[in-house]
Amino acid sequence: MKRLLMVLVTMVVMAGMAGCAMEVKRISPDEVVDLSGNWNDTDSQLTAEEMVKEALSRPWVARHMKKSKGEPPKVIIGTIKNKTDEHIAIDTFQKDIERELTNSGYVQFVAAKGERDEIRAEREDQQTYSTETTRKEMYAETGADYMLQGTISKITDARVGKQTFYYAVDMELVDMKSSIKVWYGNKKIKKYIKIPGARF
């Protein structure tokens, strides 16, 4: 009897474990999946695409090209602040913006501070260990004309079983010489989340 009981208990436990097994399925990186309603990869990509498209349609680009006699504007990304209550991969968002701007062909990107530090260390190393014909000279970097800065903010409104997330992404492009803001962009995202049976 004891043995039969043990077999039955084992079968019940195994059936329960099988019912809770995790399922993993590969999907296309372009497929939109919004599980929690929080900021995700789709928000990052679409926001970067739309803001860059809007930025490049504004007069500052033509003014710069005229002033520089056809030289494309050189941009560096400054701080993008996360003012929301959730973790946002700011580095990923920055790279999305950098990729969109660079691939547009209208802008050249200057390496950010952390990247420059690594490059400078390598360049300094070359002064000692590389041949004269291949080493890169010091103090010959290209300075940025503009710095891109921004914030991501969020407002949450919740009631029983329902909530909305409102994201506001604000970006500013600042002239490095004059500190004049030459472009200001804003992108809004609003999500409605309904949770059946939930009690807030």
C-alpha positions, 0 to 999 in steps of 0.5 A, a space after each residue: 500500500 505504501 509503495 502504491 501511494 509513493 508511486 501515485 505521489 510521484 506521478 502527481 508531482 511529475 505531472 505538475 512539473 510537466 504542466 509548469 515546464 518553461 517553453 522557449 520559442 525563437 521569433 523574429 527580432 522584428 516581431 513586436 512582443 509587448 508582455 508587460 507594457 514597459 519600455 521595450 526593444 520595439 519602443 527603442 527602435 521606433 522612437 530612434 527611427 522617428 526622432 532621427 527622421 524628424 531631426 534630419 528634416 529640420 533647418 539646422 542641417 541645411 544651415 550647417 552644410 551651408 556654413 561648413 561648405 558641404 561638410 556634414 555635421 559631426 555629432 556626439 551623444 551626451 547623457 540620456 537620462 532615465 527618469 522613469 520608475 523602470 530599468 531602461 537599457 539607455 545604451 541600447 537606445 543610444 546605439 539605435 539613435 547613433 545607427 539611424 543618424 550614421 546610416 542616414 548619410 547626413 551626419 558623422 558620429 564622434 566616438 563617445 567619452 568611454 570609447 575615446 578613452 580606449 582609442 586614446 590608450 591604443 593610440 598612445 601604445 602605438 607611439 611606442 610599439 608601432 612602426 612610424 608609417 603605421 602609428 597614428 599621431 596624437 592630438 589629431 581627433 575631430 571635434 564634434 559640432 553638436 551634442 545630443 542629449 535627452 530624457 525619457 520620462 513616464 507617467 503611470 495611471 492605474 485603476 482596478 485591473 487597468 493601467 496606462 503607461 505614458 512615455 515622453 522622450 525629449 531630445 535636444 541637439 546643442 551647438 558645441 561652440 555657442 551652446 544654442 539648441 538647434 533642434 528639439 524633438 519629442 516622441 510620445 508613447 501611450 500604452 493601455 494595459 488590461 489585466 483580467 482578474 487583477 486587483 490593484 
